[in-house]
Amino acid sequence: MTIAHAAIIGAGISGLTAALALARNGISSEIFEQAEALTEVGAGLQISPNASRCLAKVGVLARLEGQWREPKQVALASGLTLRELAHVPVGEARKRWGAPYGVLHRATLQSALRHAVAEEPLCTLHLGARIDKANQDNLAWQTAKQVDVIICADGVWSHSRRQIKGAPEAMFSGNLAWRFVLSSEDAPGFLKRDEVTAFMGPMAHLVAYPLRDVGGFNLVAIAAGASAGEAWHTEVDSSWKTALDRHFKGWVPELTRSFSAAKPTFWPLYEVGEGNWHNGRDTIAIGDAVHALMPFSAQGAAMAIEDGFELAAFLSSMPVPQAFDAFVAHRKPRLTALRKRTSFNKFAYHAAGPIRIGRDVVLKLRSADSLASELDWLYGYKAYGLDRI
Ligand SMILES: Cc1cc2nc3c(=O)[nH]c(=O)nc-3n(C[C@H](O)[C@H](O)[C@H](O)COP(=O)(O)OP(=O)(O)OC[C@H]3O[C@@H](n4cnc5c(N)ncnc54)[C@H](O)[C@@H]3O)c2cc1C
């Protein structure tokens, strides 16, 4: 017998997608979110076709298309000279991978998911509802119906995953991100409005892309550094400028000057390693709670969306313990392949010395089509359950 009602901890990207996908499969859910309101947490996100295909199925893509931008290409360029080295033609995503590639603010995606949830009678969202011990006893008095499964979707610092014996843990990756939105007036003229540009330099890189929904450009600077504790958007003090100047020394001054034009938020980057995703009975974790990755492939939100979508499809087609096992067996190989790709990207993006020179030569020789074909497995992916809804 399949389930009738689920409790979801966390109304982030994975939790809201899971609620909508469950509803599309006829299953009701209650979502418990610690925040009193879903405000503008985060910065820009790139949403690749593997994820936008799922968003289309749960009825959210049309809400985004009027607000996001579909870049012509993702370009790799030198942060020391601005010279383009290679590009992936993501503007052809609809044709090549069957769904669009878009860039937007995380708040726009979360708000579109939230509105779809509000319109869906099978979904109930409880705000200001922090759940730390996600077990049946703790949830029983808070839920309207008997809960068949508990889905822990509470992000990289998940507390609820502790209910799963042998669940993975978060580890500091040794890298820091500074994320900021730069107004169009403050943005250097060479930043292109129709592309995502990853500028690379020794031990650091900077990704820039336009945000149609909030105006201006999203900038993410990533470099090695010390941990700042468990927070996603720590406000930075004046020392941020000194740290950024140190990490981006030798870069084109017009790029680094733009650091002063906006106050960034500071993100220590954590990863979540191997471990159990479920307790074999009634509780499972998804999204960053079980596989947070470094953002070198820009796939964290995409994997959160795929997880929510696919878990709902498995839960609606087989009994719970079997659905949990089938979900994990289906997801883990994809996450392992993505982890490898992300480590490779980190090595390539932050290369220094002779390796950097070799990288640049190799990239200059790569055609746009050959780079795109390397991503077919990732972007062309058809999530389990797409044909069920
Ligand atoms: C610098 C950077 C750049 C990134 N760029 C990209 C990108 O371009 N593309 C991409 O796909 N991904 C990107 N990501 C990753 C992406 O943001 C995450 O992978 C994604 O948000 C994970 O979704 P989630 O639902 O698992 O967790 P979250 O979105 O973190 O949601 C967790 C939710 O749970 C709630 N919560 C936490 N604890 C509790 C509790 N005890 N009780 C109730 N609620 C709780 C939180 O308030 C939150 O709303 C980036 C990440 C970083 C750091």
The ligand as an SDF file (V2000), in Angstrom:
LIG
                    3D

 53 58  0  0  0  0  0  0  0  0999 V2000
   27.5430   30.0740   -3.0100 C   0  0  0  0  0  0  0  0  0  0  0  0
   26.4690   29.1200   -3.4460 C   0  0  0  0  0  0  0  0  0  0  0  0
   26.0160   29.1630   -4.7610 C   0  0  0  0  0  0  0  0  0  0  0  0
   25.0250   28.2510   -5.1970 C   0  0  0  0  0  0  0  0  0  0  0  0
   24.6350   28.3030   -6.5030 N   0  0  0  0  0  0  0  0  0  0  0  0
   23.7710   27.3680   -6.9530 C   0  0  0  0  0  0  0  0  0  0  0  0
   23.3480   27.3620   -8.3260 C   0  0  0  0  0  0  0  0  0  0  0  0
   23.7470   28.2060   -9.1300 O   0  0  0  0  0  0  0  0  0  0  0  0
   22.4900   26.3730   -8.7420 N   0  0  0  0  0  0  0  0  0  0  0  0
   22.0380   25.4190   -7.8800 C   0  0  0  0  0  0  0  0  0  0  0  0
   21.3060   24.5120   -8.3240 O   0  0  0  0  0  0  0  0  0  0  0  0
   22.3740   25.4340   -6.5470 N   0  0  0  0  0  0  0  0  0  0  0  0
   23.2230   26.3720   -6.0660 C   0  0  0  0  0  0  0  0  0  0  0  0
   23.5640   26.3830   -4.7490 N   0  0  0  0  0  0  0  0  0  0  0  0
   23.0490   25.3400   -3.8320 C   0  0  0  0  0  0  0  0  0  0  0  0
   21.6040   25.5200   -3.4010 C   0  0  0  0  0  0  0  0  0  0  0  0
   21.3660   26.7980   -2.8850 O   0  0  0  0  0  0  0  0  0  0  0  0
   21.2520   24.4390   -2.3480 C   0  0  0  0  0  0  0  0  0  0  0  0
   21.8010   23.2030   -2.7450 O   0  0  0  0  0  0  0  0  0  0  0  0
   19.7370   24.2960   -2.1910 C   0  0  0  0  0  0  0  0  0  0  0  0
   19.1740   25.4860   -1.7040 O   0  0  0  0  0  0  0  0  0  0  0  0
   19.4140   23.1210   -1.2440 C   0  0  0  0  0  0  0  0  0  0  0  0
   18.0260   22.9960   -1.0840 O   0  0  0  0  0  0  0  0  0  0  0  0
   17.4160   22.2680    0.2060 P   0  0  0  0  0  0  0  0  0  0  0  0
   15.9490   22.2930    0.0330 O   0  0  0  0  0  0  0  0  0  0  0  0
   18.0770   20.9600    0.4270 O   0  0  0  0  0  0  0  0  0  0  0  0
   17.8170   23.1720    1.4290 O   0  0  0  0  0  0  0  0  0  0  0  0
   17.4630   24.7410    1.6960 P   0  0  0  0  0  0  0  0  0  0  0  0
   17.0850   25.4090    0.4160 O   0  0  0  0  0  0  0  0  0  0  0  0
   18.6310   25.2070    2.4760 O   0  0  0  0  0  0  0  0  0  0  0  0
   16.1690   24.6760    2.6010 O   0  0  0  0  0  0  0  0  0  0  0  0
   16.1540   24.2090    3.9270 C   0  0  0  0  0  0  0  0  0  0  0  0
   14.9320   24.8080    4.6230 C   0  0  0  0  0  0  0  0  0  0  0  0
   14.7450   24.1480    5.8840 O   0  0  0  0  0  0  0  0  0  0  0  0
   14.4480   25.1030    6.8780 C   0  0  0  0  0  0  0  0  0  0  0  0
   14.8320   24.5190    8.1790 N   0  0  0  0  0  0  0  0  0  0  0  0
   16.0950   24.2990    8.6420 C   0  0  0  0  0  0  0  0  0  0  0  0
   16.0490   23.7220    9.8620 N   0  0  0  0  0  0  0  0  0  0  0  0
   14.7230   23.5650   10.1830 C   0  0  0  0  0  0  0  0  0  0  0  0
   14.0280   23.0130   11.3080 C   0  0  0  0  0  0  0  0  0  0  0  0
   14.6970   22.5000   12.3560 N   0  0  0  0  0  0  0  0  0  0  0  0
   12.6660   23.0000   11.3120 N   0  0  0  0  0  0  0  0  0  0  0  0
   11.9740   23.5240   10.2410 C   0  0  0  0  0  0  0  0  0  0  0  0
   12.5810   24.0720    9.1500 N   0  0  0  0  0  0  0  0  0  0  0  0
   13.9450   24.0760    9.1140 C   0  0  0  0  0  0  0  0  0  0  0  0
   15.2760   26.3240    6.4470 C   0  0  0  0  0  0  0  0  0  0  0  0
   14.7890   27.5120    7.0570 O   0  0  0  0  0  0  0  0  0  0  0  0
   15.0850   26.2950    4.9290 C   0  0  0  0  0  0  0  0  0  0  0  0
   13.9230   26.9970    4.5380 O   0  0  0  0  0  0  0  0  0  0  0  0
   24.4970   27.2930   -4.2770 C   0  0  0  0  0  0  0  0  0  0  0  0
   24.9100   27.2880   -2.9330 C   0  0  0  0  0  0  0  0  0  0  0  0
   25.8830   28.1860   -2.5200 C   0  0  0  0  0  0  0  0  0  0  0  0
   26.3130   28.1730   -1.0730 C   0  0  0  0  0  0  0  0  0  0  0  0
  1  2  1  0
  2  3  1  0
  2 52  2  0
  3  4  2  0
  4  5  1  0
  4 50  1  0
  5  6  2  0
  6  7  1  0
  6 13  1  0
  7  8  2  0
  7  9  1  0
  9 10  1  0
 10 11  2  0
 10 12  1  0
 12 13  2  0
 13 14  1  0
 14 15  1  0
 14 50  1  0
 15 16  1  0
 16 17  1  0
 16 18  1  0
 18 19  1  0
 18 20  1  0
 20 21  1  0
 20 22  1  0
 22 23  1  0
 23 24  1  0
 24 25  2  0
 24 26  1  0
 24 27  1  0
 27 28  1  0
 28 29  2  0
 28 30  1  0
 28 31  1  0
 31 32  1  0
 32 33  1  0
 33 34  1  0
 33 48  1  0
 34 35  1  0
 35 36  1  0
 35 46  1  0
 36 37  1  0
 36 45  1  0
 37 38  2  0
 38 39  1  0
 39 40  1  0
 39 45  2  0
 40 41  1  0
 40 42  2  0
 42 43  1  0
 43 44  2  0
 44 45  1  0
 46 47  1  0
 46 48  1  0
 48 49  1  0
 50 51  2  0
 51 52  1  0
 52 53  1  0
M  END
$$$$
